[in-house]
């Protein structure tokens, strides 16, 4: 588990990653990225968001001709 200083808010993660706040919240709710919800708001790490972004597929699959 990341140290206490590694956790950032969803808003900060959205600003640094280019994703929307709602999309990051959805990733957290679906357990697609690491996160923690100590109270009302989610916390995550920038590393977790950027790792997801690196692995995410972009666009549609190419059509076979």
PDB file of N, CA, C and O in Angstrom:
ATOM      1  N   UNK A   1       0.849  -1.168   0.000  1.00  0.00           N
ATOM      2  CA  UNK A   1       0.000   0.000   0.000  1.00  0.00           C
ATOM      3  C   UNK A   1       0.905   1.244   0.000  1.00  0.00           C
ATOM      4  O   UNK A   1       1.895   1.292   0.729  1.00  0.00           O
ATOM      5  N   UNK A   2       0.566   2.231  -0.807  1.00  0.00           N
ATOM      6  CA  UNK A   2       1.372   3.459  -0.851  1.00  0.00           C
ATOM      7  C   UNK A   2       1.407   4.157   0.499  1.00  0.00           C
ATOM      8  O   UNK A   2       0.506   4.000   1.323  1.00  0.00           O
ATOM      9  N   UNK A   3       2.465   4.929   0.706  1.00  0.00           N
ATOM     10  CA  UNK A   3       2.562   5.666   1.967  1.00  0.00           C
ATOM     11  C   UNK A   3       1.520   6.784   2.002  1.00  0.00           C
ATOM     12  O   UNK A   3       0.910   7.118   0.987  1.00  0.00           O
ATOM     13  N   UNK A   4       1.336   7.345   3.177  1.00  0.00           N
ATOM     14  CA  UNK A   4       0.316   8.371   3.372  1.00  0.00           C
ATOM     15  C   UNK A   4       0.549   9.592   2.479  1.00  0.00           C
ATOM     16  O   UNK A   4      -0.407  10.260   2.086  1.00  0.00           O
ATOM     17  N   UNK A   5       1.807   9.888   2.158  1.00  0.00           N
ATOM     18  CA  UNK A   5       2.117  11.063   1.344  1.00  0.00           C
ATOM     19  C   UNK A   5       1.881  10.835  -0.141  1.00  0.00           C
ATOM     20  O   UNK A   5       1.856  11.800  -0.905  1.00  0.00           O
ATOM     21  N   UNK A   6       1.708   9.598  -0.571  1.00  0.00           N
ATOM     22  CA  UNK A   6       1.493   9.296  -1.989  1.00  0.00           C
ATOM     23  C   UNK A   6       0.043   9.488  -2.431  1.00  0.00           C
ATOM     24  O   UNK A   6      -0.219   9.601  -3.628  1.00  0.00           O
ATOM     25  N   UNK A   7      -0.884   9.527  -1.510  1.00  0.00           N
ATOM     26  CA  UNK A   7      -2.303   9.645  -1.850  1.00  0.00           C
ATOM     27  C   UNK A   7      -2.629  11.068  -2.290  1.00  0.00           C
ATOM     28  O   UNK A   7      -2.184  12.036  -1.674  1.00  0.00           O
ATOM     29  N   UNK A   8      -3.414  11.183  -3.364  1.00  0.00           N
ATOM     30  CA  UNK A   8      -3.877  12.488  -3.836  1.00  0.00           C
ATOM     31  C   UNK A   8      -5.381  12.422  -4.045  1.00  0.00           C
ATOM     32  O   UNK A   8      -5.954  11.338  -4.157  1.00  0.00           O
ATOM     33  N   UNK A   9      -6.006  13.569  -4.097  1.00  0.00           N
ATOM     34  CA  UNK A   9      -7.446  13.613  -4.324  1.00  0.00           C
ATOM     35  C   UNK A   9      -7.765  13.270  -5.781  1.00  0.00           C
ATOM     36  O   UNK A   9      -6.897  13.328  -6.652  1.00  0.00           O
ATOM     37  N   UNK A  10      -8.990  12.922  -6.018  1.00  0.00           N
ATOM     38  CA  UNK A  10      -9.438  12.628  -7.381  1.00  0.00           C
ATOM     39  C   UNK A  10      -9.306  13.871  -8.256  1.00  0.00           C
ATOM     40  O   UNK A  10      -8.946  13.770  -9.429  1.00  0.00           O
ATOM     41  N   UNK A  11      -9.595  15.033  -7.693  1.00  0.00           N
ATOM     42  CA  UNK A  11      -9.487  16.279  -8.460  1.00  0.00           C
ATOM     43  C   UNK A  11      -8.042  16.523  -8.902  1.00  0.00           C
ATOM     44  O   UNK A  11      -7.804  16.927 -10.040  1.00  0.00           O
ATOM     45  N   UNK A  12      -7.087  16.282  -8.018  1.00  0.00           N
ATOM     46  CA  UNK A  12      -5.679  16.461  -8.370  1.00  0.00           C
ATOM     47  C   UNK A  12      -5.255  15.439  -9.420  1.00  0.00           C
ATOM     48  O   UNK A  12      -4.518  15.772 -10.347  1.00  0.00           O
ATOM     49  N   UNK A  13      -5.712  14.207  -9.280  1.00  0.00           N
ATOM     50  CA  UNK A  13      -5.385  13.170 -10.252  1.00  0.00           C
ATOM     51  C   UNK A  13      -5.972  13.507 -11.616  1.00  0.00           C
ATOM     52  O   UNK A  13      -5.330  13.278 -12.642  1.00  0.00           O
ATOM     53  N   UNK A  14      -7.184  14.047 -11.635  1.00  0.00           N
ATOM     54  CA  UNK A  14      -7.829  14.430 -12.892  1.00  0.00           C
ATOM     55  C   UNK A  14      -7.054  15.552 -13.569  1.00  0.00           C
ATOM     56  O   UNK A  14      -6.843  15.521 -14.782  1.00  0.00           O
ATOM     57  N   UNK A  15      -6.637  16.528 -12.799  1.00  0.00           N
ATOM     58  CA  UNK A  15      -5.901  17.664 -13.353  1.00  0.00           C
ATOM     59  C   UNK A  15      -4.564  17.224 -13.949  1.00  0.00           C
ATOM     60  O   UNK A  15      -4.160  17.715 -15.003  1.00  0.00           O
ATOM     61  N   UNK A  16      -3.886  16.307 -13.280  1.00  0.00           N
ATOM     62  CA  UNK A  16      -2.562  15.885 -13.733  1.00  0.00           C
ATOM     63  C   UNK A  16      -2.608  14.852 -14.848  1.00  0.00           C
ATOM     64  O   UNK A  16      -1.660  14.740 -15.626  1.00  0.00           O
ATOM     65  N   UNK A  17      -3.703  14.090 -14.938  1.00  0.00           N
ATOM     66  CA  UNK A  17      -3.774  13.012 -15.925  1.00  0.00           C
ATOM     67  C   UNK A  17      -4.529  13.398 -17.194  1.00  0.00           C
ATOM     68  O   UNK A  17      -4.325  12.792 -18.246  1.00  0.00           O
ATOM     69  N   UNK A  18      -5.399  14.402 -17.099  1.00  0.00           N
ATOM     70  CA  UNK A  18      -6.216  14.765 -18.245  1.00  0.00           C
ATOM     71  C   UNK A  18      -7.558  14.050 -18.282  1.00  0.00           C
ATOM     72  O   UNK A  18      -8.383  14.330 -19.153  1.00  0.00           O
ATOM     73  N   UNK A  19      -7.789  13.135 -17.354  1.00  0.00           N
ATOM     74  CA  UNK A  19      -9.077  12.470 -17.245  1.00  0.00           C
ATOM     75  C   UNK A  19     -10.038  13.364 -16.457  1.00  0.00           C
ATOM     76  O   UNK A  19      -9.609  14.277 -15.751  1.00  0.00           O
ATOM     77  N   UNK A  20     -11.331  13.095 -16.584  1.00  0.00           N
ATOM     78  CA  UNK A  20     -12.311  13.829 -15.797  1.00  0.00           C
ATOM     79  C   UNK A  20     -12.392  13.236 -14.393  1.00  0.00           C
ATOM     80  O   UNK A  20     -12.018  12.086 -14.162  1.00  0.00           O
ATOM     81  N   UNK A  21     -12.884  14.039 -13.474  1.00  0.00           N
ATOM     82  CA  UNK A  21     -13.071  13.583 -12.095  1.00  0.00           C
ATOM     83  C   UNK A  21     -14.019  12.395 -12.071  1.00  0.00           C
ATOM     84  O   UNK A  21     -13.759  11.401 -11.393  1.00  0.00           O
ATOM     85  N   UNK A  22     -15.108  12.495 -12.804  1.00  0.00           N
ATOM     86  CA  UNK A  22     -16.111  11.410 -12.818  1.00  0.00           C
ATOM     87  C   UNK A  22     -15.522  10.110 -13.357  1.00  0.00           C
ATOM     88  O   UNK A  22     -15.840   9.036 -12.848  1.00  0.00           O
ATOM     89  N   UNK A  23     -14.658  10.190 -14.390  1.00  0.00           N
ATOM     90  CA  UNK A  23     -14.060   8.978 -14.955  1.00  0.00           C
ATOM     91  C   UNK A  23     -13.135   8.306 -13.938  1.00  0.00           C
ATOM     92  O   UNK A  23     -13.142   7.082 -13.808  1.00  0.00           O
ATOM     93  N   UNK A  24     -12.357   9.087 -13.232  1.00  0.00           N
ATOM     94  CA  UNK A  24     -11.471   8.507 -12.219  1.00  0.00           C
ATOM     95  C   UNK A  24     -12.285   7.897 -11.083  1.00  0.00           C
ATOM     96  O   UNK A  24     -11.932   6.836 -10.570  1.00  0.00           O
ATOM     97  N   UNK A  25     -13.367   8.556 -10.689  1.00  0.00           N
ATOM     98  CA  UNK A  25     -14.237   7.976  -9.664  1.00  0.00           C
ATOM     99  C   UNK A  25     -14.797   6.635 -10.126  1.00  0.00           C
ATOM    100  O   UNK A  25     -14.881   5.691  -9.340  1.00  0.00           O
ATOM    101  N   UNK A  26     -15.179   6.550 -11.400  1.00  0.00           N
ATOM    102  CA  UNK A  26     -15.707   5.292 -11.944  1.00  0.00           C
ATOM    103  C   UNK A  26     -14.635   4.200 -11.922  1.00  0.00           C
ATOM    104  O   UNK A  26     -14.928   3.054 -11.580  1.00  0.00           O
ATOM    105  N   UNK A  27     -13.404   4.546 -12.282  1.00  0.00           N
ATOM    106  CA  UNK A  27     -12.304   3.578 -12.236  1.00  0.00           C
ATOM    107  C   UNK A  27     -12.101   3.064 -10.814  1.00  0.00           C
ATOM    108  O   UNK A  27     -11.858   1.876 -10.605  1.00  0.00           O
ATOM    109  N   UNK A  28     -12.201   3.951  -9.855  1.00  0.00           N
ATOM    110  CA  UNK A  28     -12.049   3.554  -8.453  1.00  0.00           C
ATOM    111  C   UNK A  28     -13.195   2.654  -8.008  1.00  0.00           C
ATOM    112  O   UNK A  28     -12.962   1.640  -7.351  1.00  0.00           O
ATOM    113  N   UNK A  29     -14.416   3.008  -8.354  1.00  0.00           N
ATOM    114  CA  UNK A  29     -15.579   2.215  -7.958  1.00  0.00           C
ATOM    115  C   UNK A  29     -15.545   0.824  -8.590  1.00  0.00           C
ATOM    116  O   UNK A  29     -15.994  -0.150  -7.985  1.00  0.00           O
ATOM    117  N   UNK A  30     -15.012   0.736  -9.803  1.00  0.00           N
ATOM    118  CA  UNK A  30     -14.930  -0.542 -10.509  1.00  0.00           C
ATOM    119  C   UNK A  30     -13.646  -1.310 -10.191  1.00  0.00           C
ATOM    120  O   UNK A  30     -13.379  -2.348 -10.796  1.00  0.00           O
ATOM    121  N   UNK A  31     -12.851  -0.804  -9.244  1.00  0.00           N
ATOM    122  CA  UNK A  31     -11.585  -1.431  -8.840  1.00  0.00           C
ATOM    123  C   UNK A  31     -10.603  -1.595 -10.000  1.00  0.00           C
ATOM    124  O   UNK A  31      -9.848  -2.566 -10.047  1.00  0.00           O
ATOM    125  N   UNK A  32     -10.615  -0.670 -10.908  1.00  0.00           N
ATOM    126  CA  UNK A  32      -9.679  -0.719 -12.028  1.00  0.00           C
ATOM    127  C   UNK A  32      -8.372  -0.005 -11.698  1.00  0.00           C
ATOM    128  O   UNK A  32      -7.350  -0.251 -12.339  1.00  0.00           O
ATOM    129  N   UNK A  33      -8.401   0.876 -10.704  1.00  0.00           N
ATOM    130  CA  UNK A  33      -7.190   1.492 -10.192  1.00  0.00           C
ATOM    131  C   UNK A  33      -7.231   1.444  -8.673  1.00  0.00           C
ATOM    132  O   UNK A  33      -8.300   1.333  -8.071  1.00  0.00           O
ATOM    133  N   UNK A  34      -6.059   1.527  -8.063  1.00  0.00           N
ATOM    134  CA  UNK A  34      -5.959   1.476  -6.609  1.00  0.00           C
ATOM    135  C   UNK A  34      -6.486   2.762  -6.003  1.00  0.00           C
ATOM    136  O   UNK A  34      -6.215   3.852  -6.504  1.00  0.00           O
ATOM    137  N   UNK A  35      -7.231   2.632  -4.935  1.00  0.00           N
ATOM    138  CA  UNK A  35      -7.762   3.804  -4.271  1.00  0.00           C
ATOM    139  C   UNK A  35      -8.178   3.500  -2.850  1.00  0.00           C
ATOM    140  O   UNK A  35      -8.145   2.357  -2.392  1.00  0.00           O
ATOM    141  N   UNK A  36      -8.567   4.556  -2.171  1.00  0.00           N
ATOM    142  CA  UNK A  36      -8.938   4.463  -0.767  1.00  0.00           C
ATOM    143  C   UNK A  36      -9.996   5.510  -0.500  1.00  0.00           C
ATOM    144  O   UNK A  36      -9.882   6.644  -0.965  1.00  0.00           O
ATOM    145  N   UNK A  37     -11.008   5.147   0.234  1.00  0.00           N
ATOM    146  CA  UNK A  37     -12.081   6.087   0.550  1.00  0.00           C
ATOM    147  C   UNK A  37     -12.204   6.186   2.072  1.00  0.00           C
ATOM    148  O   UNK A  37     -12.998   5.474   2.685  1.00  0.00           O
ATOM    149  N   UNK A  38     -11.401   7.087   2.682  1.00  0.00           N
ATOM    150  CA  UNK A  38     -11.411   7.185   4.141  1.00  0.00           C
ATOM    151  C   UNK A  38     -12.676   7.820   4.714  1.00  0.00           C
ATOM    152  O   UNK A  38     -12.981   7.639   5.893  1.00  0.00           O
ATOM    153  N   UNK A  39     -13.395   8.546   3.906  1.00  0.00           N
ATOM    154  CA  UNK A  39     -14.625   9.193   4.361  1.00  0.00           C
ATOM    155  C   UNK A  39     -15.550   9.357   3.175  1.00  0.00           C
ATOM    156  O   UNK A  39     -16.015   8.374   2.598  1.00  0.00           O
ATOM    157  N   UNK A  40     -15.814  10.587   2.815  1.00  0.00           N
ATOM    158  CA  UNK A  40     -16.716  10.879   1.714  1.00  0.00           C
ATOM    159  C   UNK A  40     -16.006  10.863   0.365  1.00  0.00           C
ATOM    160  O   UNK A  40     -16.593  10.466  -0.642  1.00  0.00           O
ATOM    161  N   UNK A  41     -14.753  11.289   0.341  1.00  0.00           N
ATOM    162  CA  UNK A  41     -14.025  11.451  -0.916  1.00  0.00           C
ATOM    163  C   UNK A  41     -13.012  10.341  -1.157  1.00  0.00           C
ATOM    164  O   UNK A  41     -12.428   9.800  -0.218  1.00  0.00           O
ATOM    165  N   UNK A  42     -12.813  10.010  -2.429  1.00  0.00           N
ATOM    166  CA  UNK A  42     -11.837   9.019  -2.836  1.00  0.00           C
ATOM    167  C   UNK A  42     -10.445   9.633  -2.871  1.00  0.00           C
ATOM    168  O   UNK A  42     -10.278  10.820  -3.152  1.00  0.00           O
ATOM    169  N   UNK A  43      -9.450   8.801  -2.581  1.00  0.00           N
ATOM    170  CA  UNK A  43      -8.050   9.144  -2.763  1.00  0.00           C
ATOM    171  C   UNK A  43      -7.427   8.075  -3.644  1.00  0.00           C
ATOM    172  O   UNK A  43      -7.832   6.914  -3.592  1.00  0.00           O
ATOM    173  N   UNK A  44      -6.457   8.451  -4.443  1.00  0.00           N
ATOM    174  CA  UNK A  44      -5.746   7.514  -5.293  1.00  0.00           C
ATOM    175  C   UNK A  44      -4.303   7.985  -5.405  1.00  0.00           C
ATOM    176  O   UNK A  44      -3.917   8.961  -4.762  1.00  0.00           O
ATOM    177  N   UNK A  45      -3.515   7.307  -6.206  1.00  0.00           N
ATOM    178  CA  UNK A  45      -2.158   7.762  -6.458  1.00  0.00           C
ATOM    179  C   UNK A  45      -2.040   8.145  -7.924  1.00  0.00           C
ATOM    180  O   UNK A  45      -2.723   7.586  -8.782  1.00  0.00           O
ATOM    181  N   UNK A  46      -1.174   9.094  -8.200  1.00  0.00           N
ATOM    182  CA  UNK A  46      -0.946   9.481  -9.583  1.00  0.00           C
ATOM    183  C   UNK A  46      -0.360   8.309 -10.359  1.00  0.00           C
ATOM    184  O   UNK A  46      -0.654   8.141 -11.543  1.00  0.00           O
ATOM    185  N   UNK A  47       0.458   7.506  -9.708  1.00  0.00           N
ATOM    186  CA  UNK A  47       1.044   6.326 -10.355  1.00  0.00           C
ATOM    187  C   UNK A  47      -0.041   5.368 -10.842  1.00  0.00           C
ATOM    188  O   UNK A  47       0.048   4.841 -11.951  1.00  0.00           O
ATOM    189  N   UNK A  48      -1.061   5.140 -10.022  1.00  0.00           N
ATOM    190  CA  UNK A  48      -2.138   4.221 -10.397  1.00  0.00           C
ATOM    191  C   UNK A  48      -2.897   4.727 -11.611  1.00  0.00           C
ATOM    192  O   UNK A  48      -3.222   3.953 -12.512  1.00  0.00           O
ATOM    193  N   UNK A  49      -3.180   6.022 -11.637  1.00  0.00           N
ATOM    194  CA  UNK A  49      -3.922   6.610 -12.760  1.00  0.00           C
ATOM    195  C   UNK A  49      -3.087   6.567 -14.036  1.00  0.00           C
ATOM    196  O   UNK A  49      -3.600   6.224 -15.101  1.00  0.00           O
ATOM    197  N   UNK A  50      -1.808   6.912 -13.935  1.00  0.00           N
ATOM    198  CA  UNK A  50      -0.951   6.942 -15.114  1.00  0.00           C
ATOM    199  C   UNK A  50      -0.682   5.525 -15.636  1.00  0.00           C
ATOM    200  O   UNK A  50      -0.548   5.330 -16.844  1.00  0.00           O
ATOM    201  N   UNK A  51      -0.604   4.554 -14.752  1.00  0.00           N
ATOM    202  CA  UNK A  51      -0.437   3.158 -15.177  1.00  0.00           C
ATOM    203  C   UNK A  51      -1.669   2.703 -15.958  1.00  0.00           C
ATOM    204  O   UNK A  51      -1.544   2.041 -16.988  1.00  0.00           O
ATOM    205  N   UNK A  52      -2.859   3.058 -15.468  1.00  0.00           N
ATOM    206  CA  UNK A  52      -4.082   2.733 -16.195  1.00  0.00           C
ATOM    207  C   UNK A  52      -4.066   3.392 -17.576  1.00  0.00           C
ATOM    208  O   UNK A  52      -4.421   2.770 -18.578  1.00  0.00           O
ATOM    209  N   UNK A  53      -3.654   4.643 -17.612  1.00  0.00           N
ATOM    210  CA  UNK A  53      -3.634   5.395 -18.872  1.00  0.00           C
ATOM    211  C   UNK A  53      -2.678   4.747 -19.881  1.00  0.00           C
ATOM    212  O   UNK A  53      -2.971   4.688 -21.075  1.00  0.00           O
ATOM    213  N   UNK A  54      -1.539   4.265 -19.389  1.00  0.00           N
ATOM    214  CA  UNK A  54      -0.580   3.595 -20.285  1.00  0.00           C
ATOM    215  C   UNK A  54      -1.154   2.298 -20.860  1.00  0.00           C
ATOM    216  O   UNK A  54      -0.908   1.960 -22.018  1.00  0.00           O
ATOM    217  N   UNK A  55      -1.909   1.587 -20.050  1.00  0.00           N
ATOM    218  CA  UNK A  55      -2.434   0.290 -20.468  1.00  0.00           C
ATOM    219  C   UNK A  55      -3.741   0.383 -21.244  1.00  0.00           C
ATOM    220  O   UNK A  55      -4.124  -0.568 -21.925  1.00  0.00           O
ATOM    221  N   UNK A  56      -4.426   1.512 -21.149  1.00  0.00           N
ATOM    222  CA  UNK A  56      -5.744   1.659 -21.783  1.00  0.00           C
ATOM    223  C   UNK A  56      -5.616   1.585 -23.296  1.00  0.00           C
ATOM    224  O   UNK A  56      -4.697   2.147 -23.891  1.00  0.00           O
ATOM    225  N   UNK A  57      -6.543   0.891 -23.889  1.00  0.00           N
ATOM    226  CA  UNK A  57      -6.571   0.802 -25.348  1.00  0.00           C
ATOM    227  C   UNK A  57      -7.204   2.069 -25.887  1.00  0.00           C
ATOM    228  O   UNK A  57      -8.142   2.609 -25.301  1.00  0.00           O
ATOM    229  N   UNK A  58      -6.694   2.525 -26.984  1.00  0.00           N
ATOM    230  CA  UNK A  58      -7.244   3.738 -27.586  1.00  0.00           C
ATOM    231  C   UNK A  58      -7.879   3.413 -28.919  1.00  0.00           C
ATOM    232  O   UNK A  58      -7.323   2.667 -29.725  1.00  0.00           O
ATOM    233  N   UNK A  59      -9.039   3.975 -29.138  1.00  0.00           N
ATOM    234  CA  UNK A  59      -9.709   3.829 -30.412  1.00  0.00           C
ATOM    235  C   UNK A  59     -10.322   2.459 -30.619  1.00  0.00           C
ATOM    236  O   UNK A  59     -10.296   1.598 -29.740  1.00  0.00           O
ATOM    237  N   UNK A  60     -10.867   2.288 -31.795  1.00  0.00           N
ATOM    238  CA  UNK A  60     -11.494   1.034 -32.171  1.00  0.00           C
ATOM    239  C   UNK A  60     -10.463   0.073 -32.745  1.00  0.00           C
ATOM    240  O   UNK A  60      -9.414   0.492 -33.233  1.00  0.00           O
ATOM    241  N   UNK A  61     -10.772  -1.223 -32.682  1.00  0.00           N
ATOM    242  CA  UNK A  61      -9.902  -2.176 -33.368  1.00  0.00           C
ATOM    243  C   UNK A  61      -9.995  -1.947 -34.881  1.00  0.00           C
ATOM    244  O   UNK A  61     -11.043  -1.545 -35.386  1.00  0.00           O
ATOM    245  N   UNK A  62      -8.929  -2.196 -35.578  1.00  0.00           N
ATOM    246  CA  UNK A  62      -8.934  -2.014 -37.031  1.00  0.00           C
ATOM    247  C   UNK A  62      -9.777  -3.097 -37.694  1.00  0.00           C
ATOM    248  O   UNK A  62      -9.792  -4.247 -37.254  1.00  0.00           O
ATOM    249  N   UNK A  63     -10.479  -2.714 -38.758  1.00  0.00           N
ATOM    250  CA  UNK A  63     -11.302  -3.678 -39.499  1.00  0.00           C
ATOM    251  C   UNK A  63     -10.409  -4.561 -40.344  1.00  0.00           C
ATOM    252  O   UNK A  63      -9.400  -4.126 -40.897  1.00  0.00           O
ATOM    253  N   UNK A  64     -10.813  -5.810 -40.423  1.00  0.00           N
ATOM    254  CA  UNK A  64     -10.091  -6.731 -41.313  1.00  0.00           C
ATOM    255  C   UNK A  64     -10.658  -6.600 -42.695  1.00  0.00           C
ATOM    256  O   UNK A  64     -11.875  -6.534 -42.870  1.00  0.00           O
ATOM    257  N   UNK A  65      -9.809  -6.562 -43.658  1.00  0.00           N
ATOM    258  CA  UNK A  65     -10.267  -6.424 -45.055  1.00  0.00           C
ATOM    259  C   UNK A  65     -10.136  -7.699 -45.803  1.00  0.00           C
ATOM    260  O   UNK A  65     -10.474  -7.760 -46.985  1.00  0.00           O
TER     261      UNK A  65
END
